[in-house]
Amino acid sequence: MNIEHFVKQIAVDFGLGEVFSFSTMRGSANRLWKFHTSGGDFVVKEFPYDNIESISERGEAARFEANLIQNRFVVAPEPICDQDGEYISIRTSSRGSPCAVRVHRWFEGQPPLVDDQAVVVQAGCSLRAIQEAGRSWSVSPTGSFLQENSDVLAVLDRYSISNSLNNIELGNAKGAIDNALELIHDGESLAGGWVYTHCDHKPENCLSQGGTIAVLDWDECGHCHPRLEAVEAALRWAGGAQPIRVRFMAFMIGYNASGQPIEQLHELDFAKWFAALVSWFSFQGRRSLGDWPQVTELEKASAAEMARDTLLSLQSSLDALPNWTRLI
């Protein structure tokens, strides 16, 4: 199957109109396309790494997103249904294998100005609104932060052989992962129910339009402990592993304005941050090892580098953890 056929298939299946041009987009572990058509501009996303369970979860996430947009809880790009009324559709991918595909209408906006405290306050408000809507959508007494279900230490062993990690590097990586997994486990045991929510709220997944924060990329939606999602999101809006305290505080001001406030931080509050790093290492490690046959050699090399960088970020985050508890 060639790419032109894929483009035509998607345009017909999702009712996008005649395609005038299309191009690939960067910035996602999945595959992104921009279609310029007689019906407007659209973003098409392929999910080549999903299994059947993941595809079902994507569908639930899409329905949640559409509900919040329709009820004006958030501003976000319009999700587009296929001819069967489904947001997630199994189609032959641009590389010839079946995979899940979804479509959004193109959204015009600018990257949010993270140094503008008013913008970051608004970001905190938006996450609180999403969580409150999610509380009505679905709740769970417990949950898991780890998105990648593979045995991460087994992935590390395979990765270390493929990338020639020496004994010291391997020992340090195993120690960091063990410490992170212990913190993640304890964080998942914190009291309080889990709500259905965005799960990946960060500047890279937002745009600013007319002074309003629009939230994008809802594909990771699931149940999450609201406090721990808020702390991770605040850290991302504050700059990540080297957070700027004034940004962290601005996000928390917005988040605290309309609900139970977070007034003191503990190490376990950062469990979701560490779960994201562990999951990202496992995913990129597996990509680099060719666990998915559609991954190109260039993508494998890039994934190997991202996996190594993630191991370094994991260790530096563990070292910084005591300082993070003093951000409030």
Secondary structure, DSSP 8 states (H G I E B T S, - for coil): --HHHHHHHHHHHTT---EEEEEEE-S-SSEEEEEEETTEEEEEEEETT--HHHHHHHHHHHHHHHHHHHTTSSB---EE--TTS-SSEEEE-TTSSEEEEEEEE----B---TT-HHHHHHHHHHHHHHHHHHHHH-EES--------S-HHHHHHHHHHHTT--HHHHHHHHHHHHHHHHHHHHHHTSSS-EEEE-S--SGGGEEEETTEEEE---TT-EEE-HHHHHHHHHHHHTTTTS--HHHHHHHHHHHHTTSS------GGGGHHHHHHHHHHHHHHHHHHTTSSTT--HHHHHHHHHHHHHHHHHHHHHHHHHHHHTT--
